[in-house]
């Protein structure tokens, strides 16, 4: 039997001689178990040596270690600092990651203009992921003026480079006509590329194309198979659509229990259509035991997300009784009940519509630390519902809501 320790030393010596940035390469091999036993702590140590020696690839991967807790304790501020060093050294991956940290406010203060500038540097260096991110900035207007034609051009570069997010978004551009002429056949082809690359959103959109004959021949069995891939990949829209397939026998054998299970996954992931369809299951006893109380709770979540079907479904209930029930919960200090109670006043469910009272209950919920209440309160300040418009306060409460969701 050979000497494992000796073999490891020989491997490292050969790697060090073969590569100019040997410390980075050794770290990469330890991280991924290439030619050597995988060891994330050793990977971290070699990346640290490489980074401290000024290697921009080492600095980027050291940032990744701190960001994700690979071989060390997770530390987003240190991740930001190493991405900054890497980016300033001209590394396109570091520049893209730095842009992401500025866009989301990870490890630093959120600054969309800086995010845009770093995405631009990275994208101009040929980084396909940054090209997608830059396209998204132009599409939505993040850190720059909204420009759909530029968005399309950067999505195209990213897609042609093989980025499956870029391919998916290019498909959207062609399907809807964002920054280019609407072309459903091209949309289908780019969704297909994205889907085959493993993108769960692309898989969902491809399923939708097959289900409805958009840019291709209608094929419900293929639609079902792509929805299944998408759902298993974690897409909450794909999970809802797969539930619809099982409920209605679209491209597969009808199975109400499976429909219920996929609606549940979609709903728990926050999809308002999933909320509504799960409400229908509980209300009608589809794939589960009939339970009007649970049905109401899911309809309410869906309605709060703006789903008009759920808002209609709430009409099946005695709104005054529901209002009184939530009144007790809100008065007792339940922050979720206070948020929902505010919603009842906002829409006039079981009571007279009263924006000021809605605002008051949202404020109680928000101050109690409820992320939903904080988001509702932010909306009130942003749109001037029951209070004076105040964008500064809106932003403050939106940020509080996001922080509480993460925690």
CORPE-V502997 format. One record per backbone hydrogen bond with DSSP energy under -1.0 kcal/mol. NH is the residue of the N-H (numbers start at 1). CO is the residue of the C=O. E is the energy in kcal/mol with one decimal. If there is no record, write none. Layout:
NH & CO & E
NH & CO & E
//
This chain:
7 & 3 & -2.4
8 & 4 & -2.3
9 & 5 & -2.0
10 & 6 & -2.4
11 & 7 & -2.3
12 & 8 & -2.4
13 & 9 & -2.5
14 & 10 & -2.4
15 & 11 & -2.3
16 & 12 & -2.6
17 & 13 & -2.0
18 & 14 & -2.2
19 & 15 & -1.7
25 & 21 & -2.0
26 & 22 & -2.8
27 & 23 & -2.1
28 & 24 & -2.4
29 & 25 & -2.3
30 & 26 & -2.5
31 & 27 & -2.5
32 & 28 & -2.0
33 & 29 & -1.4
34 & 29 & -1.8
39 & 30 & -2.1
43 & 39 & -2.2
44 & 40 & -2.5
45 & 41 & -2.0
46 & 42 & -2.4
47 & 43 & -2.5
48 & 44 & -2.5
49 & 45 & -2.0
50 & 46 & -2.5
51 & 47 & -3.2
52 & 48 & -2.7
53 & 49 & -1.3
54 & 51 & -1.8
55 & 50 & -2.3
59 & 55 & -2.1
60 & 56 & -2.1
61 & 57 & -2.5
62 & 58 & -2.2
63 & 59 & -2.0
64 & 60 & -2.0
65 & 61 & -2.1
66 & 62 & -2.3
67 & 63 & -2.5
68 & 64 & -2.6
69 & 65 & -1.5
70 & 65 & -1.9
75 & 66 & -2.4
79 & 75 & -2.2
80 & 76 & -2.4
81 & 77 & -2.0
82 & 78 & -2.2
83 & 79 & -2.4
84 & 80 & -2.4
85 & 81 & -1.9
86 & 82 & -2.4
87 & 83 & -3.1
88 & 84 & -2.6
89 & 85 & -1.2
90 & 87 & -1.9
91 & 86 & -2.2
95 & 91 & -2.4
96 & 92 & -2.1
97 & 93 & -2.5
98 & 94 & -2.4
99 & 95 & -2.1
100 & 96 & -2.0
101 & 97 & -2.1
102 & 98 & -2.3
103 & 99 & -2.5
104 & 100 & -2.4
105 & 101 & -1.4
106 & 101 & -2.0
111 & 102 & -2.3
115 & 111 & -2.2
116 & 112 & -2.5
117 & 113 & -2.1
118 & 114 & -2.4
119 & 115 & -2.4
120 & 116 & -2.4
121 & 117 & -2.1
122 & 118 & -2.3
123 & 119 & -3.1
124 & 120 & -2.5
126 & 123 & -1.6
127 & 122 & -2.0
131 & 127 & -1.9
132 & 128 & -1.8
133 & 129 & -2.4
134 & 130 & -2.9
135 & 131 & -2.2
136 & 132 & -2.2
137 & 133 & -1.8
138 & 134 & -2.2
139 & 135 & -2.2
140 & 136 & -2.4
141 & 137 & -2.6
142 & 137 & -1.9
147 & 138 & -2.5
151 & 147 & -2.2
152 & 148 & -2.5
153 & 149 & -2.1
154 & 150 & -2.3
155 & 151 & -2.5
156 & 152 & -2.4
157 & 153 & -2.0
158 & 154 & -2.4
159 & 155 & -3.0
160 & 156 & -2.7
161 & 157 & -1.3
162 & 159 & -1.4
163 & 158 & -2.2
167 & 163 & -2.2
168 & 164 & -1.9
169 & 165 & -2.4
170 & 166 & -2.2
171 & 167 & -2.0
172 & 168 & -1.7
173 & 169 & -2.2
174 & 170 & -2.3
175 & 171 & -2.4
176 & 172 & -2.8
177 & 173 & -2.4
178 & 173 & -1.7
183 & 174 & -2.9
187 & 183 & -2.2
188 & 184 & -2.4
189 & 185 & -2.1
190 & 186 & -2.3
191 & 187 & -2.5
192 & 188 & -2.3
193 & 189 & -2.0
194 & 190 & -2.4
195 & 191 & -3.0
196 & 192 & -2.7
197 & 193 & -1.3
198 & 195 & -1.8
199 & 194 & -2.2
203 & 199 & -2.3
204 & 200 & -1.8
205 & 201 & -2.4
206 & 202 & -2.4
207 & 203 & -2.2
208 & 204 & -2.1
209 & 205 & -2.1
210 & 206 & -2.4
211 & 207 & -2.6
212 & 208 & -2.1
213 & 209 & -1.2
214 & 209 & -2.1
219 & 210 & -2.5
223 & 219 & -2.2
224 & 220 & -2.5
225 & 221 & -2.1
226 & 222 & -2.3
227 & 223 & -2.5
228 & 224 & -2.4
229 & 225 & -1.9
230 & 226 & -2.5
231 & 227 & -3.1
232 & 228 & -2.6
233 & 229 & -1.4
234 & 231 & -1.4
235 & 230 & -2.2
239 & 235 & -2.3
240 & 236 & -1.7
241 & 237 & -2.7
242 & 238 & -2.4
243 & 239 & -2.0
244 & 240 & -2.0
245 & 241 & -1.9
246 & 242 & -2.4
247 & 243 & -2.6
248 & 244 & -2.4
249 & 245 & -1.2
250 & 245 & -2.0
255 & 246 & -2.5
259 & 255 & -2.1
260 & 256 & -2.5
261 & 257 & -2.1
262 & 258 & -2.3
263 & 259 & -2.4
264 & 260 & -2.4
265 & 261 & -1.9
266 & 262 & -2.3
267 & 263 & -3.0
268 & 264 & -2.7
269 & 265 & -1.3
270 & 267 & -1.6
271 & 266 & -2.1
275 & 271 & -2.4
276 & 272 & -2.2
277 & 273 & -2.8
278 & 274 & -2.4
279 & 275 & -2.2
280 & 276 & -2.2
281 & 277 & -2.0
282 & 278 & -2.3
283 & 279 & -2.6
284 & 280 & -2.7
285 & 281 & -1.4
286 & 281 & -2.0
291 & 282 & -2.5
295 & 291 & -2.3
296 & 292 & -2.4
297 & 293 & -1.9
298 & 294 & -2.2
299 & 295 & -2.7
300 & 296 & -2.6
301 & 297 & -1.8
302 & 298 & -2.3
303 & 299 & -2.9
304 & 300 & -2.4
305 & 301 & -1.1
306 & 303 & -1.9
307 & 302 & -2.2
311 & 307 & -1.7
312 & 308 & -1.8
313 & 309 & -2.2
314 & 310 & -1.9
315 & 312 & -1.5
316 & 313 & -2.1
317 & 314 & -1.7
319 & 317 & -1.2
322 & 318 & -1.9
323 & 319 & -2.6
324 & 320 & -2.2
325 & 321 & -2.0
326 & 322 & -2.4
327 & 323 & -1.8
328 & 324 & -1.7
329 & 325 & -1.5
330 & 326 & -2.7
331 & 327 & -2.5
332 & 328 & -1.7
333 & 330 & -1.5
334 & 329 & -2.1
338 & 334 & -2.4
339 & 335 & -1.9
340 & 336 & -2.2
341 & 337 & -2.6
342 & 338 & -2.1
343 & 339 & -1.6
344 & 340 & -2.0
345 & 341 & -1.9
346 & 342 & -2.2
347 & 343 & -2.2
348 & 344 & -1.6
349 & 344 & -2.2
354 & 345 & -2.2
358 & 354 & -2.2
359 & 355 & -2.6
360 & 356 & -2.2
361 & 357 & -2.3
362 & 358 & -2.5
363 & 359 & -2.3
364 & 360 & -1.8
365 & 361 & -2.4
366 & 362 & -2.9
367 & 363 & -2.7
368 & 364 & -1.1
369 & 366 & -1.9
370 & 365 & -2.1
374 & 370 & -2.4
375 & 371 & -2.0
376 & 372 & -2.4
377 & 373 & -2.6
378 & 374 & -2.3
379 & 375 & -2.0
380 & 376 & -1.8
381 & 377 & -2.3
382 & 378 & -2.6
383 & 379 & -2.8
384 & 380 & -1.5
385 & 380 & -2.0
390 & 381 & -2.5
394 & 390 & -2.2
395 & 391 & -2.7
396 & 392 & -2.0
397 & 393 & -2.3
398 & 394 & -2.6
399 & 395 & -2.5
400 & 396 & -1.9
401 & 397 & -2.4
402 & 398 & -2.2
403 & 399 & -2.5
404 & 400 & -2.2
405 & 401 & -1.8
406 & 402 & -2.0
407 & 403 & -2.4
//
